[in-house]
Amino acid sequence: MSVTLEVKSHGMKFAEEQLLKHGWTQGKGLGRKENGITQALRVTLKQDAHGVGHDPAKEFTNHGWNELFTKTAANLVVETGQDGGQIRRLSTETTCRNPGQQSETLSQNKIK
């Protein structure tokens, strides 16, 4: 017959003493009807530097180039005729950007 002694931390001992003081007995559930949890919750430390709810796979699924391609393809119309195909833009507006403005726009699409 083997007896396993469970070594409890100071915090677990304190919590058990508080529950015993208020009428709880070991093995019974918490709550008025004693149907709650019977084992204490264990606290674990979060070892990474990301926030709660951070999805590490999101940076690999969000592609700025895909969005840019979709917008560009939506503005193009391919017309085929006897002499071949022609590509025509739906939008006739052209924007002239200076290099500083373009780099700011591209840096806004980067994943942080």
Phi and psi in radians as a Rosetta constraint file:
Dihedral C 1 N 2 CA 2 C 2 CIRCULARHARMONIC -1.851 0.35
Dihedral N 2 CA 2 C 2 N 3 CIRCULARHARMONIC 2.405 0.35
Dihedral C 2 N 3 CA 3 C 3 CIRCULARHARMONIC -1.941 0.35
Dihedral N 3 CA 3 C 3 N 4 CIRCULARHARMONIC 2.145 0.35
Dihedral C 3 N 4 CA 4 C 4 CIRCULARHARMONIC -1.754 0.35
Dihedral N 4 CA 4 C 4 N 5 CIRCULARHARMONIC 2.075 0.35
Dihedral C 4 N 5 CA 5 C 5 CIRCULARHARMONIC -1.625 0.35
Dihedral N 5 CA 5 C 5 N 6 CIRCULARHARMONIC 2.221 0.35
Dihedral C 5 N 6 CA 6 C 6 CIRCULARHARMONIC -1.644 0.35
Dihedral N 6 CA 6 C 6 N 7 CIRCULARHARMONIC 2.149 0.35
Dihedral C 6 N 7 CA 7 C 7 CIRCULARHARMONIC -1.506 0.35
Dihedral N 7 CA 7 C 7 N 8 CIRCULARHARMONIC 2.118 0.35
Dihedral C 7 N 8 CA 8 C 8 CIRCULARHARMONIC -1.815 0.35
Dihedral N 8 CA 8 C 8 N 9 CIRCULARHARMONIC 2.514 0.35
Dihedral C 8 N 9 CA 9 C 9 CIRCULARHARMONIC -1.308 0.35
Dihedral N 9 CA 9 C 9 N 10 CIRCULARHARMONIC 2.940 0.35
Dihedral C 9 N 10 CA 10 C 10 CIRCULARHARMONIC -1.052 0.35
Dihedral N 10 CA 10 C 10 N 11 CIRCULARHARMONIC -0.710 0.35
Dihedral C 10 N 11 CA 11 C 11 CIRCULARHARMONIC -1.148 0.35
Dihedral N 11 CA 11 C 11 N 12 CIRCULARHARMONIC -0.670 0.35
Dihedral C 11 N 12 CA 12 C 12 CIRCULARHARMONIC -1.204 0.35
Dihedral N 12 CA 12 C 12 N 13 CIRCULARHARMONIC -0.666 0.35
Dihedral C 12 N 13 CA 13 C 13 CIRCULARHARMONIC -1.103 0.35
Dihedral N 13 CA 13 C 13 N 14 CIRCULARHARMONIC -0.769 0.35
Dihedral C 13 N 14 CA 14 C 14 CIRCULARHARMONIC -1.083 0.35
Dihedral N 14 CA 14 C 14 N 15 CIRCULARHARMONIC -0.779 0.35
Dihedral C 14 N 15 CA 15 C 15 CIRCULARHARMONIC -1.113 0.35
Dihedral N 15 CA 15 C 15 N 16 CIRCULARHARMONIC -0.720 0.35
Dihedral C 15 N 16 CA 16 C 16 CIRCULARHARMONIC -1.152 0.35
Dihedral N 16 CA 16 C 16 N 17 CIRCULARHARMONIC -0.683 0.35
Dihedral C 16 N 17 CA 17 C 17 CIRCULARHARMONIC -1.087 0.35
Dihedral N 17 CA 17 C 17 N 18 CIRCULARHARMONIC -0.707 0.35
Dihedral C 17 N 18 CA 18 C 18 CIRCULARHARMONIC -1.130 0.35
Dihedral N 18 CA 18 C 18 N 19 CIRCULARHARMONIC -0.742 0.35
Dihedral C 18 N 19 CA 19 C 19 CIRCULARHARMONIC -1.148 0.35
Dihedral N 19 CA 19 C 19 N 20 CIRCULARHARMONIC -0.736 0.35
Dihedral C 19 N 20 CA 20 C 20 CIRCULARHARMONIC -1.101 0.35
Dihedral N 20 CA 20 C 20 N 21 CIRCULARHARMONIC -0.646 0.35
Dihedral C 20 N 21 CA 21 C 21 CIRCULARHARMONIC -1.107 0.35
Dihedral N 21 CA 21 C 21 N 22 CIRCULARHARMONIC -0.492 0.35
Dihedral C 21 N 22 CA 22 C 22 CIRCULARHARMONIC -1.742 0.35
Dihedral N 22 CA 22 C 22 N 23 CIRCULARHARMONIC 0.247 0.35
Dihedral C 22 N 23 CA 23 C 23 CIRCULARHARMONIC 1.758 0.35
Dihedral N 23 CA 23 C 23 N 24 CIRCULARHARMONIC 0.079 0.35
Dihedral C 23 N 24 CA 24 C 24 CIRCULARHARMONIC -1.383 0.35
Dihedral N 24 CA 24 C 24 N 25 CIRCULARHARMONIC 2.517 0.35
Dihedral C 24 N 25 CA 25 C 25 CIRCULARHARMONIC -2.097 0.35
Dihedral N 25 CA 25 C 25 N 26 CIRCULARHARMONIC 2.595 0.35
Dihedral C 25 N 26 CA 26 C 26 CIRCULARHARMONIC -1.105 0.35
Dihedral N 26 CA 26 C 26 N 27 CIRCULARHARMONIC 2.339 0.35
Dihedral C 26 N 27 CA 27 C 27 CIRCULARHARMONIC 1.743 0.35
Dihedral N 27 CA 27 C 27 N 28 CIRCULARHARMONIC -0.336 0.35
Dihedral C 27 N 28 CA 28 C 28 CIRCULARHARMONIC -1.569 0.35
Dihedral N 28 CA 28 C 28 N 29 CIRCULARHARMONIC 2.665 0.35
Dihedral C 28 N 29 CA 29 C 29 CIRCULARHARMONIC -1.373 0.35
Dihedral N 29 CA 29 C 29 N 30 CIRCULARHARMONIC 2.835 0.35
Dihedral C 29 N 30 CA 30 C 30 CIRCULARHARMONIC -1.418 0.35
Dihedral N 30 CA 30 C 30 N 31 CIRCULARHARMONIC 2.776 0.35
Dihedral C 30 N 31 CA 31 C 31 CIRCULARHARMONIC 1.842 0.35
Dihedral N 31 CA 31 C 31 N 32 CIRCULARHARMONIC 2.968 0.35
Dihedral C 31 N 32 CA 32 C 32 CIRCULARHARMONIC -1.109 0.35
Dihedral N 32 CA 32 C 32 N 33 CIRCULARHARMONIC -0.666 0.35
Dihedral C 32 N 33 CA 33 C 33 CIRCULARHARMONIC -1.660 0.35
Dihedral N 33 CA 33 C 33 N 34 CIRCULARHARMONIC 0.089 0.35
Dihedral C 33 N 34 CA 34 C 34 CIRCULARHARMONIC 0.970 0.35
Dihedral N 34 CA 34 C 34 N 35 CIRCULARHARMONIC 0.657 0.35
Dihedral C 34 N 35 CA 35 C 35 CIRCULARHARMONIC -1.975 0.35
Dihedral N 35 CA 35 C 35 N 36 CIRCULARHARMONIC 0.253 0.35
Dihedral C 35 N 36 CA 36 C 36 CIRCULARHARMONIC -1.480 0.35
Dihedral N 36 CA 36 C 36 N 37 CIRCULARHARMONIC -2.862 0.35
Dihedral C 36 N 37 CA 37 C 37 CIRCULARHARMONIC -1.179 0.35
Dihedral N 37 CA 37 C 37 N 38 CIRCULARHARMONIC 2.596 0.35
Dihedral C 37 N 38 CA 38 C 38 CIRCULARHARMONIC -1.906 0.35
Dihedral N 38 CA 38 C 38 N 39 CIRCULARHARMONIC -0.331 0.35
Dihedral C 38 N 39 CA 39 C 39 CIRCULARHARMONIC -1.873 0.35
Dihedral N 39 CA 39 C 39 N 40 CIRCULARHARMONIC 2.487 0.35
Dihedral C 39 N 40 CA 40 C 40 CIRCULARHARMONIC -1.235 0.35
Dihedral N 40 CA 40 C 40 N 41 CIRCULARHARMONIC 2.585 0.35
Dihedral C 40 N 41 CA 41 C 41 CIRCULARHARMONIC -1.291 0.35
Dihedral N 41 CA 41 C 41 N 42 CIRCULARHARMONIC 2.441 0.35
Dihedral C 41 N 42 CA 42 C 42 CIRCULARHARMONIC -1.794 0.35
Dihedral N 42 CA 42 C 42 N 43 CIRCULARHARMONIC 2.309 0.35
Dihedral C 42 N 43 CA 43 C 43 CIRCULARHARMONIC -1.560 0.35
Dihedral N 43 CA 43 C 43 N 44 CIRCULARHARMONIC 2.340 0.35
Dihedral C 43 N 44 CA 44 C 44 CIRCULARHARMONIC -2.151 0.35
Dihedral N 44 CA 44 C 44 N 45 CIRCULARHARMONIC 2.557 0.35
Dihedral C 44 N 45 CA 45 C 45 CIRCULARHARMONIC -1.508 0.35
Dihedral N 45 CA 45 C 45 N 46 CIRCULARHARMONIC 2.463 0.35
Dihedral C 45 N 46 CA 46 C 46 CIRCULARHARMONIC -1.478 0.35
Dihedral N 46 CA 46 C 46 N 47 CIRCULARHARMONIC 2.110 0.35
Dihedral C 46 N 47 CA 47 C 47 CIRCULARHARMONIC -1.600 0.35
Dihedral N 47 CA 47 C 47 N 48 CIRCULARHARMONIC -0.269 0.35
Dihedral C 47 N 48 CA 48 C 48 CIRCULARHARMONIC -1.677 0.35
Dihedral N 48 CA 48 C 48 N 49 CIRCULARHARMONIC 2.974 0.35
Dihedral C 48 N 49 CA 49 C 49 CIRCULARHARMONIC -1.672 0.35
Dihedral N 49 CA 49 C 49 N 50 CIRCULARHARMONIC 0.111 0.35
Dihedral C 49 N 50 CA 50 C 50 CIRCULARHARMONIC -1.492 0.35
Dihedral N 50 CA 50 C 50 N 51 CIRCULARHARMONIC 2.737 0.35
Dihedral C 50 N 51 CA 51 C 51 CIRCULARHARMONIC -1.341 0.35
Dihedral N 51 CA 51 C 51 N 52 CIRCULARHARMONIC 3.010 0.35
Dihedral C 51 N 52 CA 52 C 52 CIRCULARHARMONIC -1.200 0.35
Dihedral N 52 CA 52 C 52 N 53 CIRCULARHARMONIC 2.313 0.35
Dihedral C 52 N 53 CA 53 C 53 CIRCULARHARMONIC 1.531 0.35
Dihedral N 53 CA 53 C 53 N 54 CIRCULARHARMONIC 0.063 0.35
Dihedral C 53 N 54 CA 54 C 54 CIRCULARHARMONIC -1.191 0.35
Dihedral N 54 CA 54 C 54 N 55 CIRCULARHARMONIC 2.322 0.35
Dihedral C 54 N 55 CA 55 C 55 CIRCULARHARMONIC -1.860 0.35
Dihedral N 55 CA 55 C 55 N 56 CIRCULARHARMONIC 1.846 0.35
Dihedral C 55 N 56 CA 56 C 56 CIRCULARHARMONIC -1.156 0.35
Dihedral N 56 CA 56 C 56 N 57 CIRCULARHARMONIC -0.355 0.35
Dihedral C 56 N 57 CA 57 C 57 CIRCULARHARMONIC -1.426 0.35
Dihedral N 57 CA 57 C 57 N 58 CIRCULARHARMONIC -0.206 0.35
Dihedral C 57 N 58 CA 58 C 58 CIRCULARHARMONIC -1.108 0.35
Dihedral N 58 CA 58 C 58 N 59 CIRCULARHARMONIC -0.605 0.35
Dihedral C 58 N 59 CA 59 C 59 CIRCULARHARMONIC -1.160 0.35
Dihedral N 59 CA 59 C 59 N 60 CIRCULARHARMONIC -0.376 0.35
Dihedral C 59 N 60 CA 60 C 60 CIRCULARHARMONIC -1.618 0.35
Dihedral N 60 CA 60 C 60 N 61 CIRCULARHARMONIC -0.177 0.35
Dihedral C 60 N 61 CA 61 C 61 CIRCULARHARMONIC -1.830 0.35
Dihedral N 61 CA 61 C 61 N 62 CIRCULARHARMONIC -0.285 0.35
Dihedral C 61 N 62 CA 62 C 62 CIRCULARHARMONIC -1.708 0.35
Dihedral N 62 CA 62 C 62 N 63 CIRCULARHARMONIC 1.791 0.35
Dihedral C 62 N 63 CA 63 C 63 CIRCULARHARMONIC -1.935 0.35
Dihedral N 63 CA 63 C 63 N 64 CIRCULARHARMONIC 2.035 0.35
Dihedral C 63 N 64 CA 64 C 64 CIRCULARHARMONIC -1.139 0.35
Dihedral N 64 CA 64 C 64 N 65 CIRCULARHARMONIC -0.569 0.35
Dihedral C 64 N 65 CA 65 C 65 CIRCULARHARMONIC -1.149 0.35
Dihedral N 65 CA 65 C 65 N 66 CIRCULARHARMONIC -0.557 0.35
Dihedral C 65 N 66 CA 66 C 66 CIRCULARHARMONIC -1.161 0.35
Dihedral N 66 CA 66 C 66 N 67 CIRCULARHARMONIC -0.729 0.35
Dihedral C 66 N 67 CA 67 C 67 CIRCULARHARMONIC -1.154 0.35
Dihedral N 67 CA 67 C 67 N 68 CIRCULARHARMONIC -0.725 0.35
Dihedral C 67 N 68 CA 68 C 68 CIRCULARHARMONIC -1.108 0.35
Dihedral N 68 CA 68 C 68 N 69 CIRCULARHARMONIC -0.748 0.35
Dihedral C 68 N 69 CA 69 C 69 CIRCULARHARMONIC -1.085 0.35
Dihedral N 69 CA 69 C 69 N 70 CIRCULARHARMONIC -0.754 0.35
Dihedral C 69 N 70 CA 70 C 70 CIRCULARHARMONIC -1.105 0.35
Dihedral N 70 CA 70 C 70 N 71 CIRCULARHARMONIC -0.744 0.35
Dihedral C 70 N 71 CA 71 C 71 CIRCULARHARMONIC -1.125 0.35
Dihedral N 71 CA 71 C 71 N 72 CIRCULARHARMONIC -0.753 0.35
Dihedral C 71 N 72 CA 72 C 72 CIRCULARHARMONIC -1.160 0.35
Dihedral N 72 CA 72 C 72 N 73 CIRCULARHARMONIC -0.759 0.35
Dihedral C 72 N 73 CA 73 C 73 CIRCULARHARMONIC -1.137 0.35
Dihedral N 73 CA 73 C 73 N 74 CIRCULARHARMONIC -0.525 0.35
Dihedral C 73 N 74 CA 74 C 74 CIRCULARHARMONIC -1.230 0.35
Dihedral N 74 CA 74 C 74 N 75 CIRCULARHARMONIC -0.432 0.35
Dihedral C 74 N 75 CA 75 C 75 CIRCULARHARMONIC -1.584 0.35
Dihedral N 75 CA 75 C 75 N 76 CIRCULARHARMONIC -0.013 0.35
Dihedral C 75 N 76 CA 76 C 76 CIRCULARHARMONIC -1.864 0.35
Dihedral N 76 CA 76 C 76 N 77 CIRCULARHARMONIC 2.499 0.35
Dihedral C 76 N 77 CA 77 C 77 CIRCULARHARMONIC -2.209 0.35
Dihedral N 77 CA 77 C 77 N 78 CIRCULARHARMONIC 2.266 0.35
Dihedral C 77 N 78 CA 78 C 78 CIRCULARHARMONIC -1.775 0.35
Dihedral N 78 CA 78 C 78 N 79 CIRCULARHARMONIC 2.131 0.35
Dihedral C 78 N 79 CA 79 C 79 CIRCULARHARMONIC -1.972 0.35
Dihedral N 79 CA 79 C 79 N 80 CIRCULARHARMONIC 2.218 0.35
Dihedral C 79 N 80 CA 80 C 80 CIRCULARHARMONIC -1.875 0.35
Dihedral N 80 CA 80 C 80 N 81 CIRCULARHARMONIC 2.471 0.35
Dihedral C 80 N 81 CA 81 C 81 CIRCULARHARMONIC -2.457 0.35
Dihedral N 81 CA 81 C 81 N 82 CIRCULARHARMONIC -2.872 0.35
Dihedral C 81 N 82 CA 82 C 82 CIRCULARHARMONIC -1.212 0.35
Dihedral N 82 CA 82 C 82 N 83 CIRCULARHARMONIC -0.570 0.35
Dihedral C 82 N 83 CA 83 C 83 CIRCULARHARMONIC -1.563 0.35
Dihedral N 83 CA 83 C 83 N 84 CIRCULARHARMONIC 0.049 0.35
Dihedral C 83 N 84 CA 84 C 84 CIRCULARHARMONIC 2.185 0.35
Dihedral N 84 CA 84 C 84 N 85 CIRCULARHARMONIC -2.847 0.35
Dihedral C 84 N 85 CA 85 C 85 CIRCULARHARMONIC -1.833 0.35
Dihedral N 85 CA 85 C 85 N 86 CIRCULARHARMONIC 2.644 0.35
Dihedral C 85 N 86 CA 86 C 86 CIRCULARHARMONIC -2.259 0.35
Dihedral N 86 CA 86 C 86 N 87 CIRCULARHARMONIC 2.525 0.35
Dihedral C 86 N 87 CA 87 C 87 CIRCULARHARMONIC -1.871 0.35
Dihedral N 87 CA 87 C 87 N 88 CIRCULARHARMONIC 2.256 0.35
Dihedral C 87 N 88 CA 88 C 88 CIRCULARHARMONIC -2.223 0.35
Dihedral N 88 CA 88 C 88 N 89 CIRCULARHARMONIC 2.481 0.35
Dihedral C 88 N 89 CA 89 C 89 CIRCULARHARMONIC -1.510 0.35
Dihedral N 89 CA 89 C 89 N 90 CIRCULARHARMONIC 2.459 0.35
Dihedral C 89 N 90 CA 90 C 90 CIRCULARHARMONIC -1.311 0.35
Dihedral N 90 CA 90 C 90 N 91 CIRCULARHARMONIC -0.719 0.35
Dihedral C 90 N 91 CA 91 C 91 CIRCULARHARMONIC -1.606 0.35
Dihedral N 91 CA 91 C 91 N 92 CIRCULARHARMONIC 2.246 0.35
Dihedral C 91 N 92 CA 92 C 92 CIRCULARHARMONIC -1.665 0.35
Dihedral N 92 CA 92 C 92 N 93 CIRCULARHARMONIC -0.075 0.35
Dihedral C 92 N 93 CA 93 C 93 CIRCULARHARMONIC -1.288 0.35
Dihedral N 93 CA 93 C 93 N 94 CIRCULARHARMONIC 2.330 0.35
Dihedral C 93 N 94 CA 94 C 94 CIRCULARHARMONIC -2.112 0.35
Dihedral N 94 CA 94 C 94 N 95 CIRCULARHARMONIC 2.489 0.35
Dihedral C 94 N 95 CA 95 C 95 CIRCULARHARMONIC -1.954 0.35
Dihedral N 95 CA 95 C 95 N 96 CIRCULARHARMONIC 2.453 0.35
Dihedral C 95 N 96 CA 96 C 96 CIRCULARHARMONIC -1.917 0.35
Dihedral N 96 CA 96 C 96 N 97 CIRCULARHARMONIC 2.009 0.35
Dihedral C 96 N 97 CA 97 C 97 CIRCULARHARMONIC -1.916 0.35
Dihedral N 97 CA 97 C 97 N 98 CIRCULARHARMONIC 2.546 0.35
Dihedral C 97 N 98 CA 98 C 98 CIRCULARHARMONIC -1.512 0.35
Dihedral N 98 CA 98 C 98 N 99 CIRCULARHARMONIC 2.764 0.35
Dihedral C 98 N 99 CA 99 C 99 CIRCULARHARMONIC -1.014 0.35
Dihedral N 99 CA 99 C 99 N 100 CIRCULARHARMONIC -0.604 0.35
Dihedral C 99 N 100 CA 100 C 100 CIRCULARHARMONIC -1.150 0.35
Dihedral N 100 CA 100 C 100 N 101 CIRCULARHARMONIC -0.709 0.35
Dihedral C 100 N 101 CA 101 C 101 CIRCULARHARMONIC -1.178 0.35
Dihedral N 101 CA 101 C 101 N 102 CIRCULARHARMONIC -0.661 0.35
Dihedral C 101 N 102 CA 102 C 102 CIRCULARHARMONIC -1.154 0.35
Dihedral N 102 CA 102 C 102 N 103 CIRCULARHARMONIC -0.732 0.35
Dihedral C 102 N 103 CA 103 C 103 CIRCULARHARMONIC -1.174 0.35
Dihedral N 103 CA 103 C 103 N 104 CIRCULARHARMONIC -0.576 0.35
Dihedral C 103 N 104 CA 104 C 104 CIRCULARHARMONIC -1.139 0.35
Dihedral N 104 CA 104 C 104 N 105 CIRCULARHARMONIC -0.732 0.35
Dihedral C 104 N 105 CA 105 C 105 CIRCULARHARMONIC -1.132 0.35
Dihedral N 105 CA 105 C 105 N 106 CIRCULARHARMONIC -0.749 0.35
Dihedral C 105 N 106 CA 106 C 106 CIRCULARHARMONIC -1.164 0.35
Dihedral N 106 CA 106 C 106 N 107 CIRCULARHARMONIC -0.633 0.35
Dihedral C 106 N 107 CA 107 C 107 CIRCULARHARMONIC -1.246 0.35
Dihedral N 107 CA 107 C 107 N 108 CIRCULARHARMONIC -0.376 0.35
Dihedral C 107 N 108 CA 108 C 108 CIRCULARHARMONIC -1.249 0.35
Dihedral N 108 CA 108 C 108 N 109 CIRCULARHARMONIC -0.429 0.35
Dihedral C 108 N 109 CA 109 C 109 CIRCULARHARMONIC -1.504 0.35
Dihedral N 109 CA 109 C 109 N 110 CIRCULARHARMONIC -0.101 0.35
Dihedral C 109 N 110 CA 110 C 110 CIRCULARHARMONIC -1.264 0.35
Dihedral N 110 CA 110 C 110 N 111 CIRCULARHARMONIC 2.629 0.35
Dihedral C 110 N 111 CA 111 C 111 CIRCULARHARMONIC -1.520 0.35
Dihedral N 111 CA 111 C 111 N 112 CIRCULARHARMONIC 2.329 0.35
